[in-house]
Amino acid sequence: MRHLWLIACLAVAGCETQSVEAPIDESVATKPDTHARLAGTAWQPKDTNLTLKFSADSVSGSTGCNNFSGAYQAKGISDGRHNLSMGLLAMTRRACLDPDAAALEMSLTQALGQTESYKRVGDGAIVLYDGNGTEVLTLLPAG
């Protein structure tokens, strides 16, 4: 009888379920066939003070002279790149007195306006592409 009680206890304990979370493989964000989320990330072009920050449904940043913000959508994958569309960006209108800073601001805003997709690359950067698949801007993680 005592052995039956022990077997019953072991059987019940053996049927107990446990919730175990699978470890997250951070490397999947660099693979072109996985969804690489932008929300909560911050970026900047190399060797600039420009910034670009993505929240759940909006993008904001600084061109060095002016600040901007607007909506974006990042859904689906085509040709190994994540689709990315940005709405109209609202921007402050401060004068950019430095011609180099003004040219950089123009370049950034044009690239963002042309962007239709992006892809994460091996060094942690993201590359923005226009509708023809031409690279328009490479962004590095800010920090």
Secondary structure, 3 states (H helix, E strand, C coil): CHHHHHHHHHHHHHCCCCCCCCCCCHHHHHCCCCCCCCCCEEEEECCCCCEEEECCCEEEEECCCCEEEEEEECCCEECCEEECEECCCEECCCCCCCHHHHHHHHHHHHHHHHCCEEEECCCCCEEEECCCCCEEEEEEECC
